[in-house]
């Protein structure tokens, strides 16, 4: 299942965002927020904006979200009118939204075919810190294209000031610029 069809045919249709209330996801989002620096934040792969809204409560500031399907962005704007949302057809994000102090991309990279292009787009819009999470085990999700190893993540972020933290079923990659 491709990322766009995952959001439109699975996430929206089956109201998957409800799982974000589960303690493991609240912990994950709180941990992402704990790494933030600055006042302007971007949630990349925000789906309908639920994770953006949760992190905004954990770490107040000027939050925005970006998604790769226009249907999700339309819904996000209705659900969370106090957050700015952007639509992007690809991972060339800088011309669309500019730079942010900190960028979060949580539970997205495993859904995209071209992870290297996503990483480049994320680095381009990050001013201070980039936080990426991905499962470190196989999970029952039709949209996951791969399970990352610590070695593969290190290859993706070679040349950047990064650390990889393994906590529970998640990897957290924190890049400091």
Order of alpha helices (4+ residues) and beta strands (2+ residues): alpha-beta-alpha-beta-alpha-beta-alpha-beta-alpha-beta-alpha-beta-beta
